[in-house]
Amino acid sequence: RLDEEMEGALRYNRPLALVLDDIDHFKEAINDTYGHHVGDEVLRRLSDIKQRKKRLPDSVYRKSGDEGATILPGIAIDGAVKHADVVRHFIGEYDLWKEVYNDLSLYAGKTRRDSSEEKRYRELEAVFEALVEKPELQITISQGIGVYPDTDIRTAAGLIAQTDRALYRAKALGRNRACTIYDLGND
């Protein structure tokens, strides 16, 4: 998809932004502390948040593991930074325990469940039980932001590489922040 968007951006000289994100300390703070079932639920919930916060032309993807990517066609650097800030702050305020509790409440009183509802109910129950001991789970993400045409990047692979460097810069500076390719300096 990014190849297609880059081709259009080059052809029509329109902006294109890419946001790469990584859940901070995912393995240690979530999977190792709460279990992989909670990690899976976090990935599901954050994907839902990113889907709800995107515009119609935007695309949200899971890049790998706990890394995500959002393609923002027609958005220059200022708009991409605003988008990233909104998503990051919303995730930072997200109360997983409360949301899982509310979702479980929807199932309360239901006597008939099909197999998919039953499976989802059991998943939520397991997550709730894991969170009940430590409901204060704080989820944060680090983000890298890259844009075309503000740089000499002319390929999707080049945009990914530069944006990935910005993501690692955000992590190196303490996480729970966004860095743009302009924050790289002479790194």
Secondary structure, 3 states (H helix, E strand, C coil): CHHHHHHHHHHHCCCEEEEEEEECCHHHHHHHHHCHHHHHHHHHHHHHHHHHHCCCCCEEEEEECCEEEEEEECCCHHHHHHHHHHHHHHHHHCCHHHHHHHHHHHHCCCCCCCHHHHHHHHHHHHHHHHHHCCCCCCCCEEEEEEEECCCCCCCHHHHHHHHHHHHHHHHHCCCCCEEEHHHHCCC
